[in-house]
Amino acid sequence: MDTRGSRKRKPVIKVITNGPYVVTVLKHLRNSEGREFPVQPVITLCRCGASINKPYCDGSHTKIGFVGEKDPNRISGEVNEWRGKRITIVDNTGVCCRDRSCINNLPQVFAEENPDAASVKEIIETIKKCPSGALSYKIGGRHCQSFKREPAITVAKDGPFKVVGGIRLKDEMDSKPACAEHYALCRCGHSQNKPFCDGSHLDIDFKDGASSLL
């Protein structure tokens, strides 16, 4: 493969029907502790949950008959706005991956749905930690949901792929992330909202397994 122009191209994640994620020209693939994984101009990442070489695909999706479609009976969720004096928090429940960084960081705001219980700066910094794009905010009528970050994928321990930096998602089923700058992709194979994570890894107690990389 001729990769001479790869430095000028932006990373792309292609969702293969009933197969892995194929990622091109990605520079940074990290674990939850920030350790870099080896990358090539083209890498394939497991999304069925069965690979013994996680986070990479080893072809297990064909052995287990993995189906990569959304569950037609899934609950789509809704978009709610919590209006405060200085900031409005937008909560898209349909794409929440149950990361709980919001509740853990500012329970007085996100558990109580009270935007006035913390400073604007604290709320924005917490929203930035939401991996799925479920949380965003409005100030002065301007809807803010994109943050300028370098393209990267973090492999959450026993959880999803956390994508940041505006990496383009190409899906034959035409799935679109709620926020193009960041989103969370299912890695356990059980999400009802594939290819996006919906927190099902918690329900099935998904584990990375014996892979030395994780």
N, C-alpha and C positions, 0 to 999 in steps of 0.2 A: 504494500500500500504506500502510495506517495503521500507523505505527511508534511511536505515542505511548507504548505500553507496553513498547517494546524495552529500555529501560534496566532494567526490572524482570525481564525474561526472561533466562534463561541461554542461552548459545550451544548450538547443536545442529548436528551434522554428519549429513546424510542421504546415504547411499550410493545413488546411482541405478543400477539394474541396467544393466550394460553402458554406463554413462555416468559423469558426473563426481561429485564431492562437492559438495553444495549446503550451504552454511554460512550460518546465520542469526545475526544480532545479535552477531557477533564484533567485538571492539574492537581486538585486536592480532594482526596478521599480519606476521611479520618474516622477514628473510633471516638467514643465518648470522652476519652481522655486527651484527645488531640493528636494521637500518634498517627502518622501518615501510612496508608496502605500503598503497596506498589500499584502503579497505574501504567497503562499502555494507551496508545492513541485510540484503541477501541477496547472496552471492557464489558463483560456481561455480568450483571448482578442478579442474584437470586431473588425471586418474588413469590415462590411457592412455599418457602419455609423448610424444604426438605434437603437442601444441599448440605453435604458434609464438609464443604469447603467455603462456608459463609465468610464474607458476604458475596463471594463470587458464585456464579451458576456452575453446576457440574452435570446438568442434564437431567436432574431428578424429576423435573416437572413432567417429562414424558413417561417416567416409570409410574408416577402416582396418578396420572390422568388429571393434572391440574387444570382447572377452569378459571380463566382470568376475567370473567365478566362480572358486572355489578349484580347484586341480588335484586331481582325485580320487586321484591316485597320489602325492601329496606325503607326506613322512615327517612324522608329527605331533610327534615329539620326546618328551621326558620331563622330569619334574621331579626334580632332584637337590638334596640338602642337604649342605652342607659344614659340619660342626660344629666350632666352635672353643671355647675356654675361656670367652669373653665374648660371642660372637655367632655365630649360625648364618646362613650365606648360602644363600639359596634360588635355584636356577638353573633357570628354565623354558626349556629349549632349543628348544621348539616355537615360541616367539614371538621368538626372537633375530633382530635385524635386522643383525647383524654391524657394529655401530657402532664397536666396539673401544675405546670410552672407558674401559672397565674395565681392559683389558689395558694400554692406554697409560698410565693413571694409576697403577695398582698391579699391575704384572706379577707381583710376588712373592706376591700374594694370589690373583689371578684366573687367572693362567697355571698356577700351582702348586696351585690349589684349597686354599689354606692360610689360613684366617681369623685365625690367630694371628701372621701375618707383618706386620701393621700395626695401628695403633690402631683402636678402634671408631669414633671420629670420622672417621678417614680413609676407612674402609670405607663408612660411611653416606653421606658426601659423594660418594664415587665411585658408589655405587648410585643416588643421585639423578640422576646424569648418564646413566643408562641410559634411552634414549628409548622402548624398546619395552615395558617392564614385565617383561622377562625376569628381571631381578634384583630381589630383595627380601631382607628379613632378618628374623630372629627374635631377640628378647631376652626372657629370662624367660618363654618360652612364648607371647609376643605376636608375631603376624605383622604386620610393618610393610611396607606397599607403597604407601601413599598419602602425598603431601606437599602441604601447603597452599600452592598457587600460584595466581596469577591466571590465568584462562582465556586461552590464547594458542596460536597455531600458528606454529612456526618452519619455514621452507622450507630444508631442508638443502641445501647446495651439491651438486648432482649426486646428491642422495639423497632421502629420504622427507620427508613432512610430520611434524614432531614436535609432538604434541599434548599439552598439559599443562593442569592446572586443572580436571579433571573435566568436560570438554565431552562431552555425551551423544552417543553414536553410534547412529544409527538405520539399520539395514540390513535390506532386504527378505529377505535370506538369514539374518537373525537372528545375524549374527556379533557376538561379544562380545569386548572386549579382555581380556587377562589382568589388567590393572589399570585400573579405570575412571578413575583420576586422570591417567594418562598412557599414551600408546601411540603407535606410529609407523605411518603409513598409506603404502601403496605409491604412488609417483608415476611410476614408470617403465613400469608396465603389465605387468610380467613376473613379479611375485611368484606363487609357488605357493600362498600363503596369503592371497590377496586377501580383504578390502581392506587387510590388514596387510602391512607390509614384511617381507621375509625375507632382504634383502641381495642380491636378484637384480640390482639396479642396478649392483653391482660386477662381476657376471659379464658383463653386456652392455655395460659401460663407458658407462652412461647419462650424458648431458651435458645441461645446461640449454639449451644452444644459444645463439642470438643474441639472446635476449630482453634488452632493456635493463634490465628490472626486476631481473634476477638477476646 
